[in-house]
Amino acid sequence: MKFTAPLAAVAACLVTACAQDQSAPSSASAPHEPSISIGAAGPVLTAPRKRRAPASYNAVNTSRPFVALTFDDGPHPQLTPQLLDVLRKEGVRATFYVIGRNVETYPEIARRIVAEGHEIANHSWSHPTLTAISAARLEKEITSTTEVIQRVTGRTPTNMRPPYGAVNERVRQSMFKNHGFDVIMWSVDPLDWRRPGAAVVRQRLVDGAKPGGILLAHDIHPGTIEAMPGTIRDLKAKGFGFATVSQLLALQDAPAPRSAPLLPDQAAVRRSE
Ligand SMILES: [Zn+2]
């Protein structure tokens, strides 16, 4: 990876102390959540080094030129290993929102995800709409996935992504209180599940990338994997580096300036995936 001098300093931070900081400050991305303190100038961080309220992120407020590549719904027996090959070749770390039952079926791929330096995080056991299931089932979906990730990889996830981006205050509270999870959405959705072709996926991801961006993709579609070498090349050419979601959270700036609008809570508008 080629970095200018300031970027090299950030990269060093990413792989050492900052990467280990799991107590990133809570910054709200949903403007309608009464449980999260939102000031006129943006999210108010009342306790910058400690999570105090449920938080969801569409993107991370940072001026540093990093994005997080995220891949949902795997592990897939053929495509995830292909993707891991690409990421290794490009020297890029990503975040995998895995489905628990797929981890149980393909434990060796989950282990490889972790062994190669990627973040592994919770995307539920069977991919239901979390807002539509009982509290008991919600607990089972999330707990069983965390448990299989721990058993297979030895890692404990620190954040989750709700299937279909479906989240409400009940789910957010449960993720925070019962699991200590941040809820991670996305800032760029290439709609790769519609299989528009690798070139379109690449263009949408690259065009949408901004510092602190969280890029959504799925490692269960061949075109997505095909798009990745070019996507990564283009993003590097635009000056971006790559962080896992936890690393990106650790790069948060102070509260956003007045001129930076909050991103909308995409859960409210997007129900398809
Ligand atoms: Zn999914």
Boltz pocket constraint, residues with backbone or C-beta under 6 A from the ligand:
constraints:
  - pocket:
      binder: B
      contacts: [[A, 72], [A, 73], [A, 123], [A, 127], [A, 162], [A, 163], [A, 164], [A, 273]]
      max_distance: 6.0
